[in-house]
């Protein structure tokens, strides 16, 4: 199982599954990270948190802790 936090800068991946419960899962889905969505990892902050992504034509910064709940391929 690979998660979004493990993806290297410059890679494009597809969301397979969202882990987590209730409010966390809803918040991730509200940001546009749903099953089947392509995600491009644009850059990572110097200390590794947050991660900047391109999702559905917009830029999104997400915490590494939240990225660990997003399974990708």
C-alpha positions as CSV (number, residue, x, y, z in Angstrom):
1,X,0.0,0.0,0.0
2,X,1.4,3.4,-1.0
3,X,0.1,6.6,0.5
4,X,0.2,10.2,-0.8
5,X,2.9,11.1,1.8
6,X,5.3,8.6,0.2
7,X,5.1,10.1,-3.3
8,X,8.1,11.9,-4.7
9,X,8.1,15.5,-6.1
10,X,7.2,15.5,-9.8
11,X,5.2,12.2,-9.8
12,X,1.5,11.9,-10.8
13,X,-0.6,9.4,-9.0
14,X,-4.3,8.3,-8.8
15,X,-6.3,8.2,-5.6
16,X,-7.4,4.6,-4.9
17,X,-8.9,4.8,-1.4
18,X,-9.4,7.2,1.5
19,X,-8.8,6.0,5.0
20,X,-10.0,7.7,8.1
21,X,-13.3,8.4,9.8
22,X,-16.0,11.0,9.7
23,X,-14.9,14.6,9.6
24,X,-11.3,13.8,8.4
25,X,-12.6,11.8,5.4
26,X,-15.2,14.4,4.6
27,X,-12.6,17.2,4.7
28,X,-10.3,15.3,2.3
29,X,-13.2,14.7,-0.1
30,X,-14.3,18.4,0.1
31,X,-10.8,19.3,-1.1
32,X,-11.3,17.3,-4.3
33,X,-9.3,14.2,-3.3
34,X,-11.8,11.5,-4.3
35,X,-11.4,8.0,-5.7
36,X,-10.0,8.1,-9.2
37,X,-8.6,11.7,-9.0
38,X,-5.2,12.3,-10.5
39,X,-2.8,14.2,-8.2
40,X,0.5,15.8,-9.2
41,X,3.0,16.3,-6.4
42,X,4.4,19.8,-7.1
43,X,6.7,20.4,-4.1
44,X,7.3,19.6,-0.5
45,X,8.2,22.1,2.2
46,X,11.9,22.0,3.4
47,X,11.0,20.2,6.6
48,X,8.6,17.8,4.7
49,X,5.3,19.4,5.8
50,X,3.1,20.5,4.1
51,X,3.0,18.9,0.6
52,X,1.8,21.1,-2.4
53,X,-0.3,19.3,-4.9
54,X,-2.1,20.0,-8.2
55,X,-5.6,18.6,-8.1
56,X,-8.4,19.2,-10.6
57,X,-6.6,22.3,-12.0
58,X,-5.9,24.0,-8.7
59,X,-3.1,24.0,-6.1
60,X,-3.6,22.4,-2.8
61,X,-1.4,22.2,0.3
62,X,-2.0,19.3,2.6
63,X,-0.4,18.2,5.8
64,X,1.7,15.0,5.8
65,X,-0.5,13.6,8.5
66,X,-3.6,13.9,6.3
67,X,-1.7,12.6,3.2
68,X,-1.0,9.4,5.1
69,X,-4.7,8.6,4.9
70,X,-4.9,8.8,1.1
71,X,-4.0,5.5,-0.6
72,X,-2.6,6.0,-4.2
73,X,-1.2,4.0,-7.1
